[in-house]
């Protein structure tokens, strides 16, 4: 059996599905789908700005739950419903990764078939020393 460890984060999850927020083997951490859902309200907020803020907060909580920091993230893949949400993502991206010479790689994938009113989601790969 590998030394894989499921990362479970209080305040974030995939409902009743048996899926951890992330998984870690050695120094490598891969997250599952992270989205901007407001668990207090039980819904996605209406705006891309609110969803992106929640999403990046959950990214931070998940990487910290794995024993790392935002500085350990190597790549983030962002899924967007449409191009209009890019400005909201960029705003929170710059807050999370303010140093131009030290940002993760990023890829955006257009995914119009997101459930409900979800506008943004992401996953990440990290290496924790």
Secondary structure, 3 states (H helix, E strand, C coil): CCCCEEECCCCCCCCCCCCCCEEEECCEEEECCEECEECCCCEECCCHHHHHHHHHHHHHHHHHHCCCCHHHEEEEEEEECCHHHHHHHHHHHHHHCCCCCCCCEEEEEECCCCCCCCCEEEEEEEECC
